[in-house]
Amino acid sequence: MSLKIALIHPPVTKACEPPAGIAQLSACLQANDISHRIIDANLEGIQYLLQNPGNDSIKDNWTLQSIKHLEKNIKALNDNHTYGNISRYGRKVMDINRVLKTAGKPYDVDLSLADYQSIDLIPVKSHDLIQSAERPEVNPFYPYFSTMLLPLLKENPDYIGFSLNYLSQALCTFSMIGLIKQKNPKQKIVLGGSLTTSWLKITKNTSIFSGLVDHMISGAGEAPLLKLFQKEKSVSSELFNYKNFKLDDYFSPGIVLPISASRGCYWHKCSFCPEKAEDNPYMSLSSQRVINEISTFKEQNPLALIHFLDNAVSPALMNTLIETKRSVPWYGFSRVTPQLTDPEFCRGLKQSGCVMLKLGIESGDQGVLDKLEKGVSIEEMSAALFALHNAGIATYVYLLFGTPAETESSAVKTLDFASKHRSCIDFLNLAVFNLPALSIEAKKLDTYEFYEGDLSLYKNFHHPHGWDRQRVRTFLDKTLKKSKEVSSILKNTPPLFTSNHAPFLIMNEGLKK
């Protein structure tokens, strides 16, 4: 059977678990008898550059030692023992990252295990993306792309598809497309993923990359891909197919199963939320079906951790997880709901295997929360944090500064909230607010361009209270991060891998106390 389509996950994303998007597409294609190949070019590309950093002028001792001990350090990230001490873990990560960073320097690219930033090109300019396609040889991954893509082209696939979800993948994606088109101008290219979806909604132009991309897919890719192969009636499939991934090669101490039980957000009310701004619908799967597929996967693989990718794990799924009592370790995002304020419910979550919940607290000021339409009170957030902590569930709390509703005094209240709840917050993510370009609220503000690019997802704005980005950053650096209580939490942050590796630090008791 001839190869119909190759699905590629491009660099750079955190290579600590397999990519869920193309695993879902693979399950659909398999169920409908469409021959396909899966390529995690992110994992393979990072592995290639780590083994071939290619900089003969290296002289500093840190880099030389990092290259010398590379294999040992990679093995350490696959060992639970490493996660028993965050300082030891952090050194291993940064030493590996040092080697990768070295590989990017000759190309004027700031390359890391979590990001890709070119000095000359930015991924929100279509002109720069096209330039990246025109000169693929200036990409640090080019030696890997060549060894992977050229044999693939000899198989003459009908389509080569790219799953583009993050800005950190964009320049590499177009470098790969450019190389393909140089070698075979007739090769048909399909571009999908969440970032592609956002670009289509912002530009309303399906021909942005005409001549390079033949089909751009918005939203879920299953139905559009089946339509390409004239499969109008889809055969039901498993939720995912990870059989074609090298599951033992990812930078984690065991196999991590990423799974989406829903798309979109069931709350769908928060102001400035990209899901609401882009009007993405909410679709959920049967909780029991999700549990059954996890059980099947576990029977075939030594599963270390489940990562629920949902914007918010639904209360229904949480209840099902509690009822099944399978106690497979898991974590994911959750809204602060009345359920989480119930100590008995939280104990049930712990028994179900819940290691950590990521919570979008956002602000410690009730007025700000109300204007953001978070649908939660400060009292509920406080009760939930204590209930989760007492049940033995870690929390990764997300705080957001610089929203139009916030003032400096509001930010101080958020600092006070975090300080008072120091004992039940294990990790903190501090973010500066970005205004979604498509949000209804953006029309009410005095906006200007965030980037000099036609593909920017965000707008900058003149803050109604003068609480602009520079003042916010100064507050974070000079006040909030200098707080003894907050700084002690920030020291727990896993470098580069952040929340993806946080559960392993929790399970192996590796945090600083």
FIGUTI-761221 format. One record per residue (C-alpha): residue number from 1; x, y, z. Coordinates in nm, 4 decimals. Example, Ala and Ser with C-alpha at 12.3 -4.5 7.8 and 13.67 -1.06 7.14 Angstrom:
2
1, 1.2300, -0.4500, 0.7800 .
2, 1.3670, -0.1060, 0.7140 .
// end
This chain:
513
1, 0.0000, 0.0000, 0.0000 .
2, 0.1429, 0.3356, -0.1059 .
3, 0.2063, 0.6021, 0.1573 .
4, -0.0856, 0.8431, 0.1601 .
5, 0.0365, 1.0966, 0.4146 .
6, 0.3244, 1.1637, 0.6524 .
7, 0.2363, 1.3628, 0.9648 .
8, 0.5207, 1.5642, 1.1161 .
9, 0.5504, 1.7246, 1.4594 .
10, 0.8142, 1.9994, 1.4047 .
11, 1.0688, 2.1506, 1.6462 .
12, 1.0762, 2.3082, 1.9003 .
13, 0.8530, 2.1910, 2.1833 .
14, 0.9360, 2.0239, 2.5138 .
15, 1.0388, 1.6687, 2.4221 .
16, 0.9215, 1.5131, 2.7485 .
17, 0.6133, 1.3385, 2.6085 .
18, 0.4818, 1.2385, 2.2646 .
19, 0.2714, 1.4941, 2.0738 .
20, -0.0993, 1.4303, 2.1255 .
21, -0.2261, 1.6065, 1.8133 .
22, -0.0782, 1.3771, 1.5518 .
23, -0.1432, 1.0743, 1.7762 .
24, -0.5148, 1.1579, 1.7551 .
25, -0.4934, 1.2012, 1.3775 .
26, -0.3040, 0.8734, 1.3484 .
27, -0.5841, 0.6879, 1.5282 .
28, -0.8391, 0.8327, 1.2861 .
29, -0.6324, 0.7498, 0.9770 .
30, -0.5646, 0.3987, 1.1009 .
31, -0.9337, 0.3304, 1.1642 .
32, -1.0125, 0.4450, 0.8113 .
33, -0.7387, 0.2346, 0.6465 .
34, -0.5334, 0.5326, 0.5277 .
35, -0.1634, 0.4477, 0.5140 .
36, 0.0403, 0.7052, 0.6986 .
37, 0.3650, 0.7675, 0.8797 .
38, 0.4244, 0.9582, 1.2022 .
39, 0.7460, 1.1570, 1.2517 .
40, 0.8262, 1.3372, 1.5748 .
41, 1.0821, 1.5678, 1.4165 .
42, 1.1025, 1.7608, 1.7423 .
43, 1.2381, 1.4692, 1.9438 .
44, 1.4518, 1.3354, 1.6592 .
45, 1.5859, 1.6799, 1.5711 .
46, 1.6831, 1.7601, 1.9292 .
47, 1.8505, 1.4208, 1.9657 .
48, 2.0426, 1.4801, 1.6430 .
49, 2.1722, 1.8230, 1.7468 .
50, 2.2679, 1.7044, 2.0943 .
51, 2.4850, 1.4380, 1.9346 .
52, 2.6149, 1.6800, 1.6694 .
53, 2.6408, 2.0297, 1.8239 .
54, 2.8808, 2.1187, 1.5423 .
55, 3.0725, 2.4069, 1.6959 .
56, 3.4473, 2.3411, 1.6792 .
57, 3.5328, 2.6735, 1.8450 .
58, 3.3950, 2.5693, 2.1834 .
59, 3.6387, 2.6644, 2.4561 .
60, 3.4457, 2.7314, 2.7770 .
61, 3.4612, 2.4612, 3.0404 .
62, 3.0848, 2.4419, 3.1056 .
63, 3.0085, 2.3547, 2.7436 .
64, 3.2975, 2.1096, 2.7151 .
65, 3.1904, 1.9298, 3.0315 .
66, 2.8261, 1.9305, 2.9204 .
67, 2.9204, 1.7604, 2.5936 .
68, 3.1422, 1.5121, 2.7744 .
69, 2.8666, 1.4104, 3.0183 .
70, 2.5733, 1.4411, 2.7749 .
71, 2.4796, 1.0735, 2.7636 .
72, 2.4966, 1.0440, 3.1407 .
73, 2.2809, 1.3545, 3.1872 .
74, 2.0161, 1.2315, 2.9428 .
75, 1.9992, 0.8999, 3.1263 .
76, 1.9586, 1.0965, 3.4493 .
77, 1.6407, 1.2612, 3.3180 .
78, 1.5020, 0.9116, 3.2576 .
79, 1.5724, 0.8152, 3.6194 .
80, 1.3291, 0.8933, 3.9022 .
81, 1.6210, 0.9286, 4.1440 .
82, 1.7244, 1.2521, 3.9693 .
83, 1.3897, 1.4109, 4.0571 .
84, 1.4443, 1.3514, 4.4267 .
85, 1.6493, 1.6716, 4.4444 .
86, 1.5531, 1.9788, 4.2421 .
87, 1.9064, 2.1189, 4.2451 .
88, 2.0514, 1.7975, 4.1021 .
89, 1.7674, 1.7782, 3.8498 .
90, 1.8171, 2.1432, 3.7468 .
91, 2.1884, 2.0933, 3.6820 .
92, 2.1202, 1.7997, 3.4506 .
93, 1.8610, 1.9940, 3.2524 .
94, 2.0773, 2.3019, 3.2140 .
95, 2.3818, 2.0986, 3.1110 .
96, 2.1835, 1.9260, 2.8370 .
97, 2.0388, 2.2597, 2.7324 .
98, 2.3909, 2.4049, 2.7121 .
99, 2.4782, 2.1560, 2.4381 .
100, 2.1649, 2.2361, 2.2396 .
101, 2.2233, 2.6086, 2.2798 .
102, 2.5722, 2.5624, 2.1364 .
103, 2.4244, 2.4021, 1.8249 .
104, 2.2112, 2.7094, 1.7579 .
105, 2.4811, 2.9753, 1.7943 .
106, 2.6415, 2.9452, 1.4470 .
107, 2.2950, 3.0031, 1.2972 .
108, 2.2164, 3.3075, 1.5138 .
109, 1.9410, 3.1118, 1.6841 .
110, 1.8733, 3.1096, 2.0571 .
111, 1.7897, 2.7419, 2.0836 .
112, 1.6741, 2.5620, 2.3952 .
113, 1.4898, 2.2501, 2.5060 .
114, 1.1733, 2.4586, 2.5168 .
115, 1.2053, 2.7343, 2.2569 .
116, 1.3461, 2.8548, 1.9245 .
117, 1.4199, 3.2233, 1.8659 .
118, 1.5999, 3.3541, 1.5604 .
119, 1.7876, 3.6834, 1.5850 .
120, 1.6865, 3.7805, 1.2298 .
121, 1.3436, 3.6250, 1.1737 .
122, 1.0241, 3.6390, 1.3778 .
123, 0.7439, 3.3818, 1.3457 .
124, 0.4575, 3.6342, 1.3363 .
125, 0.5695, 3.7782, 1.0027 .
126, 0.4549, 3.5851, 0.6964 .
127, 0.7458, 3.7450, 0.5088 .
128, 0.9945, 3.5962, 0.7555 .
129, 0.8302, 3.2542, 0.7410 .
130, 0.8532, 3.2582, 0.3624 .
131, 1.2164, 3.3676, 0.3899 .
132, 1.2778, 3.0724, 0.6212 .
133, 1.1321, 2.8458, 0.3520 .
134, 1.3490, 3.0038, 0.0839 .
135, 1.6689, 2.9414, 0.2826 .
136, 1.6214, 2.6190, 0.4810 .
137, 1.9965, 2.5675, 0.5028 .
138, 2.0284, 2.8504, 0.7584 .
139, 1.8207, 2.6544, 1.0105 .
140, 2.0267, 2.4638, 1.2727 .
141, 1.8063, 2.1574, 1.2188 .
142, 1.8828, 2.1511, 0.8453 .
143, 2.1332, 1.8604, 0.8687 .
144, 1.8653, 1.6544, 1.0432 .
145, 1.5865, 1.7669, 0.8071 .
146, 1.7917, 1.6523, 0.5087 .
147, 1.8549, 1.3039, 0.6465 .
148, 1.4879, 1.2605, 0.7362 .
149, 1.2956, 1.4342, 0.4573 .
150, 1.4857, 1.3201, 0.1479 .
151, 1.4222, 0.9466, 0.2045 .
152, 1.0605, 1.0332, 0.2859 .
153, 1.0173, 1.2116, -0.0475 .
154, 1.1416, 0.9022, -0.2308 .
155, 0.8344, 0.7205, -0.0976 .
156, 0.6212, 0.9724, -0.2878 .
157, 0.3507, 1.0373, -0.0282 .
158, 0.0320, 1.2003, -0.1512 .
159, 0.0593, 1.4582, 0.1269 .
160, 0.3025, 1.5699, 0.3953 .
161, 0.1271, 1.7308, 0.6885 .
162, 0.2654, 1.9537, 0.9638 .
163, 0.1070, 1.9992, 1.3066 .
164, 0.1896, 2.3607, 1.3931 .
165, 0.0743, 2.4555, 1.7430 .
166, 0.3308, 2.6984, 1.8865 .
167, 0.5286, 2.9968, 1.7628 .
168, 0.8437, 2.8092, 1.8670 .
169, 0.7690, 2.5618, 1.5844 .
170, 0.6862, 2.8071, 1.3065 .
171, 1.0287, 2.8907, 1.1569 .
172, 1.1377, 2.5263, 1.1620 .
173, 0.8099, 2.4194, 1.0025 .
174, 0.8629, 2.6538, 0.7103 .
175, 1.2281, 2.5568, 0.6754 .
176, 1.1137, 2.1970, 0.6324 .
177, 0.8406, 2.2967, 0.3860 .
178, 1.0937, 2.4983, 0.1901 .
179, 1.3342, 2.2058, 0.1660 .
180, 1.0527, 1.9770, 0.0494 .
181, 0.9420, 2.2230, -0.2178 .
182, 1.3009, 2.2678, -0.3392 .
183, 1.3386, 1.8938, -0.3871 .
184, 0.9867, 1.8299, -0.5184 .
185, 0.7821, 2.1399, -0.6078 .
186, 0.4776, 1.9200, -0.6773 .
187, 0.4691, 1.7664, -0.3284 .
188, 0.1400, 1.8627, -0.1626 .
189, 0.1691, 2.0167, 0.1848 .
190, -0.0999, 2.0267, 0.4529 .
191, -0.0701, 2.2672, 0.7471 .
192, -0.2830, 2.2283, 1.0610 .
193, -0.2645, 2.2685, 1.4374 .
194, -0.3828, 2.5314, 1.6841 .
195, -0.1469, 2.8070, 1.5636 .
196, -0.2560, 2.7502, 1.2043 .
197, -0.6173, 2.7739, 1.3221 .
198, -0.5488, 3.1067, 1.4940 .
199, -0.3778, 3.2483, 1.1848 .
200, -0.6712, 3.1522, 0.9650 .
201, -0.9158, 3.3197, 1.2034 .
202, -0.7060, 3.6361, 1.2288 .
203, -0.6291, 3.6774, 0.8581 .
204, -0.9384, 3.5046, 0.7129 .
205, -0.7060, 3.4106, 0.4286 .
206, -0.6525, 3.0471, 0.3334 .
207, -0.3925, 3.1495, 0.0729 .
208, -0.1436, 3.3181, 0.3060 .
209, 0.1293, 3.0786, 0.2003 .
210, 0.0204, 3.0042, -0.1534 .
211, 0.2921, 2.8182, -0.3430 .
212, 0.4221, 2.6589, -0.0235 .
213, 0.1116, 2.5206, 0.1483 .
214, -0.1632, 2.3488, -0.0485 .
215, -0.4171, 2.3003, 0.2316 .
216, -0.4549, 2.4901, 0.5598 .
217, -0.6794, 2.3234, 0.8167 .
218, -0.8667, 2.5112, 1.0867 .
219, -0.9703, 2.3318, 1.4042 .
220, -0.9880, 1.9547, 1.4473 .
221, -0.8030, 1.7878, 1.1608 .
222, -0.9741, 1.4492, 1.1418 .
223, -1.2651, 1.5371, 0.9122 .
224, -1.0633, 1.7601, 0.6724 .
225, -0.7961, 1.4906, 0.6335 .
226, -1.0560, 1.2242, 0.5616 .
227, -1.2138, 1.4551, 0.3050 .
228, -0.8783, 1.4835, 0.1266 .
229, -0.8866, 1.1079, 0.0816 .
230, -1.2566, 1.1103, -0.0128 .
231, -1.3579, 0.9340, 0.3067 .
232, -1.6756, 1.1267, 0.3709 .
233, -1.8035, 0.8889, 0.6405 .
234, -1.5521, 0.8463, 0.9181 .
235, -1.5099, 0.5114, 1.0878 .
236, -1.4957, 0.5582, 1.4660 .
237, -1.1475, 0.5261, 1.6058 .
238, -0.9529, 0.5045, 1.9267 .
239, -0.8775, 0.8368, 2.0944 .
240, -0.5081, 0.8099, 2.0158 .
241, -0.2445, 0.5918, 1.8547 .
242, 0.0992, 0.6126, 2.0129 .
243, 0.2266, 0.2848, 1.8656 .
244, 0.4467, 0.4630, 1.6119 .
245, 0.6278, 0.6770, 1.8693 .
246, 0.9522, 0.5942, 2.0475 .
247, 0.7910, 0.6274, 2.3872 .
248, 1.1056, 0.5438, 2.5851 .
249, 1.3115, 0.8191, 2.4207 .
250, 1.1395, 1.1219, 2.5707 .
251, 1.3065, 1.3234, 2.8449 .
252, 1.1023, 1.1898, 3.1367 .
253, 1.1434, 0.9090, 3.3941 .
254, 0.8883, 0.6803, 3.2339 .
255, 0.6184, 0.6913, 2.9699 .
256, 0.3866, 0.9931, 2.9835 .
257, 0.0452, 0.9631, 2.8179 .
258, -0.0915, 1.2974, 2.6943 .
259, -0.4655, 1.2774, 2.6348 .
260, -0.7454, 1.5229, 2.5580 .
261, -1.0864, 1.4402, 2.6982 .
262, -1.2297, 1.7589, 2.5472 .
263, -1.1644, 2.0447, 2.3075 .
264, -1.2354, 2.4058, 2.3895 .
265, -1.3404, 2.5117, 2.7396 .
266, -1.6614, 2.4155, 2.9199 .
267, -1.6687, 2.7495, 3.1078 .
268, -1.6152, 2.9647, 2.7976 .
269, -1.6860, 3.2924, 2.9779 .
270, -1.3519, 3.4386, 3.0886 .
271, -1.2805, 3.7761, 2.9327 .
272, -0.9790, 3.7846, 2.7017 .
273, -0.9584, 3.4047, 2.6795 .
274, -0.8271, 3.2990, 2.3338 .
275, -1.0804, 3.0134, 2.3257 .
276, -1.3640, 3.2630, 2.3666 .
277, -1.2035, 3.5225, 2.1365 .
278, -1.1695, 3.2681, 1.8547 .
279, -1.5140, 3.1232, 1.9314 .
280, -1.3809, 2.7687, 1.9551 .
281, -1.6643, 2.5267, 2.0393 .
282, -1.6531, 2.2950, 2.3396 .
283, -1.6640, 1.9244, 2.2632 .
284, -1.6179, 1.6527, 2.5236 .
285, -1.5844, 1.2756, 2.5166 .
286, -1.7533, 1.0218, 2.7388 .
287, -1.5598, 1.0040, 3.0650 .
288, -1.5918, 0.6271, 3.0706 .
289, -1.4502, 0.6004, 2.7201 .
290, -1.1489, 0.8053, 2.8269 .
291, -1.0940, 0.5781, 3.1281 .
292, -1.1278, 0.2648, 2.9143 .
293, -0.8696, 0.3840, 2.6618 .
294, -0.6273, 0.4745, 2.9388 .
295, -0.6711, 0.1250, 3.0822 .
296, -0.6006, -0.0333, 2.7435 .
297, -0.2870, 0.1775, 2.7003 .
298, -0.1679, 0.0868, 3.0488 .
299, -0.2064, -0.2852, 2.9758 .
300, 0.0356, -0.2468, 2.6844 .
301, 0.2820, 0.0063, 2.8297 .
302, 0.4468, 0.0726, 3.1681 .
303, 0.2628, 0.4004, 3.2207 .
304, 0.4308, 0.6500, 3.4559 .
305, 0.2001, 0.9519, 3.4278 .
306, -0.1141, 1.0768, 3.2524 .
307, -0.1200, 1.4359, 3.1314 .
308, -0.4736, 1.5644, 3.0678 .
309, -0.4399, 1.8368, 2.8048 .
310, -0.7901, 1.9822, 2.8461 .
311, -0.8248, 2.3557, 2.9011 .
312, -0.9986, 2.2430, 3.2194 .
313, -1.0567, 1.8842, 3.3319 .
314, -1.4338, 1.8582, 3.3646 .
315, -1.6037, 1.7799, 3.6990 .
316, -1.7653, 1.4793, 3.5265 .
317, -1.4265, 1.3315, 3.4368 .
318, -1.2962, 1.3969, 3.7871 .
319, -1.5933, 1.2108, 3.9330 .
320, -1.5345, 0.9163, 3.7002 .
321, -1.1664, 0.9057, 3.7909 .
322, -1.2615, 0.8948, 4.1593 .
323, -1.5163, 0.6189, 4.1020 .
324, -1.2784, 0.3939, 3.9064 .
325, -1.0072, 0.4086, 4.1747 .
326, -0.7383, 0.2998, 3.9268 .
327, -0.4815, 0.5296, 4.0937 .
328, -0.2784, 0.5957, 3.7776 .
329, -0.0738, 0.9132, 3.8468 .
330, -0.2230, 1.2096, 3.6576 .
331, -0.2296, 1.5881, 3.6389 .
332, -0.3912, 1.8648, 3.4365 .
333, -0.5578, 2.2059, 3.4390 .
334, -0.8696, 2.2615, 3.6462 .
335, -1.1031, 2.5480, 3.7170 .
336, -1.1494, 2.6313, 4.0831 .
337, -1.4935, 2.4808, 4.1402 .
338, -1.7021, 2.4214, 4.4562 .
339, -1.5973, 2.0540, 4.4327 .
340, -1.2358, 2.1472, 4.4992 .
341, -1.3322, 2.3178, 4.8248 .
342, -1.4661, 1.9838, 4.9558 .
343, -1.1936, 1.7990, 5.1542 .
344, -1.3584, 1.4609, 5.0912 .
345, -1.3715, 1.5219, 4.7146 .
346, -1.0041, 1.6222, 4.7138 .
347, -0.9115, 1.3073, 4.9058 .
348, -1.0982, 1.1113, 4.6401 .
349, -0.8954, 1.2875, 4.3689 .
350, -0.5757, 1.1961, 4.5498 .
351, -0.6810, 0.8309, 4.5670 .
352, -0.7613, 0.8387, 4.1952 .
353, -0.3960, 0.9208, 4.1281 .
354, -0.4090, 1.3011, 4.1063 .
355, -0.0556, 1.4259, 4.1665 .
356, -0.0991, 1.7915, 4.0767 .
357, -0.3580, 2.0388, 3.9504 .
358, -0.2767, 2.3503, 3.7515 .
359, -0.5058, 2.6331, 3.8604 .
360, -0.5676, 2.9643, 3.6845 .
361, -0.6050, 3.1801, 3.9953 .
362, -0.5046, 3.4900, 3.7935 .
363, -0.5629, 3.7552, 4.0639 .
364, -0.6028, 3.8003, 4.4358 .
365, -0.8400, 4.0951, 4.3865 .
366, -1.2111, 4.0018, 4.3758 .
367, -1.2929, 4.3057, 4.1644 .
368, -1.0449, 4.1957, 3.8971 .
369, -1.1768, 3.8389, 3.9030 .
370, -1.5321, 3.9627, 3.8556 .
371, -1.4372, 4.1815, 3.5601 .
372, -1.2505, 3.8877, 3.4066 .
373, -1.5688, 3.6808, 3.4542 .
374, -1.3775, 3.4029, 3.6279 .
375, -1.6900, 3.2914, 3.8124 .
376, -1.5072, 3.2226, 4.1376 .
377, -1.4566, 3.4006, 4.4694 .
378, -1.1370, 3.4618, 4.6631 .
379, -1.2850, 3.2553, 4.9477 .
380, -1.3430, 2.9585, 4.7155 .
381, -0.9886, 2.9782, 4.5805 .
382, -0.8480, 2.9863, 4.9305 .
383, -1.0610, 2.6913, 5.0446 .
384, -0.9641, 2.4901, 4.7349 .
385, -0.5915, 2.5482, 4.7859 .
386, -0.6098, 2.4333, 5.1476 .
387, -0.8310, 2.1328, 5.0657 .
388, -0.5963, 2.0181, 4.7864 .
389, -0.2903, 2.0685, 5.0030 .
390, -0.4390, 1.8755, 5.2940 .
391, -0.5290, 1.5920, 5.0560 .
392, -0.1684, 1.5730, 4.9357 .
393, -0.2274, 1.7183, 4.5868 .
394, 0.0274, 1.9714, 4.4623 .
395, -0.0827, 2.2962, 4.2966 .
396, 0.0762, 2.4830, 4.0072 .
397, -0.0804, 2.8279, 4.0371 .
398, -0.0991, 3.0686, 3.7420 .
399, -0.1100, 3.4409, 3.8153 .
400, -0.1789, 3.7035, 3.5508 .
401, -0.0688, 4.0665, 3.5771 .
402, -0.1513, 4.3715, 3.3671 .
403, -0.5100, 4.2961, 3.2671 .
404, -0.7190, 4.6066, 3.1845 .
405, -0.9069, 4.5642, 3.5136 .
406, -0.5917, 4.5538, 3.7270 .
407, -0.4146, 4.8381, 3.9057 .
408, -0.0969, 4.8350, 4.1079 .
409, -0.2994, 4.8017, 4.4280 .
410, -0.4741, 4.4989, 4.2735 .
411, -0.1352, 4.3454, 4.1969 .
412, -0.0332, 4.3980, 4.5603 .
413, -0.3461, 4.2087, 4.6681 .
414, -0.2379, 3.9214, 4.4422 .
415, 0.1049, 3.9239, 4.6041 .
416, -0.0619, 3.9168, 4.9473 .
417, -0.2829, 3.6254, 4.8423 .
418, 0.0151, 3.4228, 4.7188 .
419, 0.2125, 3.5019, 5.0344 .
420, -0.0713, 3.4005, 5.2678 .
421, -0.1158, 3.0712, 5.0816 .
422, 0.2537, 2.9903, 5.0595 .
423, 0.2070, 2.6610, 5.2447 .
424, -0.0391, 2.5261, 4.9849 .
425, 0.1124, 2.6586, 4.6614 .
426, 0.3896, 2.4360, 4.5289 .
427, 0.4650, 2.6135, 4.1994 .
428, 0.3943, 2.9563, 4.0531 .
429, 0.3687, 3.0788, 3.6959 .
430, 0.3837, 3.4560, 3.6629 .
431, 0.2530, 3.5937, 3.3337 .
432, 0.2131, 3.9408, 3.1855 .
433, -0.1224, 3.9846, 3.0135 .
434, -0.1460, 3.9648, 2.6334 .
435, -0.4610, 4.1046, 2.4698 .
436, -0.6033, 3.8573, 2.2130 .
437, -0.6390, 4.0407, 1.8825 .
438, -0.9835, 3.8930, 1.8175 .
439, -1.1323, 3.9531, 2.1624 .
440, -1.4471, 4.1638, 2.1903 .
441, -1.2798, 4.3623, 2.4682 .
442, -0.9969, 4.4634, 2.2330 .
443, -1.2440, 4.6808, 2.0430 .
444, -1.3091, 4.8830, 2.3608 .
445, -0.9417, 4.9618, 2.4254 .
446, -0.6928, 5.1953, 2.2636 .
447, -0.4781, 4.9351, 2.0893 .
448, -0.1642, 4.9295, 1.8785 .
449, 0.0503, 4.6574, 1.7261 .
450, 0.2149, 4.4137, 1.9647 .
451, 0.4641, 4.2938, 1.7027 .
452, 0.5558, 4.4263, 1.3612 .
453, 0.3948, 4.1235, 1.2034 .
454, 0.0788, 4.0395, 1.0137 .
455, 0.0289, 3.7124, 1.2036 .
456, 0.0413, 3.8417, 1.5602 .
457, -0.2184, 3.6829, 1.7867 .
458, -0.2166, 3.9780, 2.0242 .
459, -0.2538, 4.3552, 2.0385 .
460, -0.0811, 4.5955, 2.2708 .
461, -0.2956, 4.8579, 2.4401 .
462, -0.2818, 5.1773, 2.6416 .
463, -0.3811, 5.0607, 2.9880 .
464, -0.6859, 5.2510, 3.1190 .
465, -0.5173, 5.2876, 3.4608 .
466, -0.1637, 5.3510, 3.3332 .
467, -0.0599, 5.0043, 3.4529 .
468, 0.1427, 4.9333, 3.1380 .
469, 0.3707, 4.6368, 3.0663 .
470, 0.6867, 4.8138, 3.1796 .
471, 0.5350, 4.9054, 3.5164 .
472, 0.4030, 4.5510, 3.5544 .
473, 0.7435, 4.3990, 3.4803 .
474, 0.9098, 4.6370, 3.7241 .
475, 0.6604, 4.5329, 3.9933 .
476, 0.7247, 4.1642, 3.9255 .
477, 1.1033, 4.2018, 3.9298 .
478, 1.1453, 4.4576, 4.2084 .
479, 0.8562, 4.3716, 4.4415 .
480, 0.6841, 4.0389, 4.3878 .
481, 0.9906, 3.8248, 4.3131 .
482, 1.1758, 3.9883, 4.6034 .
483, 0.9071, 3.8698, 4.8445 .
484, 1.0499, 3.5981, 5.0675 .
485, 0.7336, 3.3867, 5.0474 .
486, 0.6970, 3.4091, 4.6690 .
487, 1.0657, 3.3681, 4.5897 .
488, 1.0744, 3.0455, 4.7891 .
489, 0.7943, 2.9050, 4.5700 .
490, 0.9596, 3.0216, 4.2474 .
491, 1.2711, 2.8226, 4.3390 .
492, 1.0630, 2.5077, 4.2866 .
493, 1.0075, 2.5803, 3.9169 .
494, 1.1610, 2.3042, 3.7006 .
495, 1.3887, 2.4872, 3.4530 .
496, 1.2655, 2.4764, 3.0908 .
497, 1.0289, 2.1792, 3.1375 .
498, 0.8237, 2.3692, 3.4024 .
499, 0.4839, 2.2067, 3.4693 .
500, 0.5607, 1.8990, 3.2551 .
501, 0.8248, 1.7783, 3.4985 .
502, 0.6714, 1.9223, 3.8152 .
503, 0.4685, 1.6036, 3.8903 .
504, 0.7877, 1.3964, 3.8907 .
505, 0.9452, 1.6304, 4.1447 .
506, 0.6326, 1.5923, 4.3586 .
507, 0.6230, 1.2130, 4.3319 .
508, 0.9920, 1.1868, 4.4166 .
509, 0.9811, 1.4506, 4.6935 .
510, 1.2374, 1.6662, 4.5201 .
511, 1.1196, 2.0159, 4.6152 .
512, 1.3023, 2.2591, 4.8372 .
513, 1.1156, 2.3063, 5.1635 .
// end
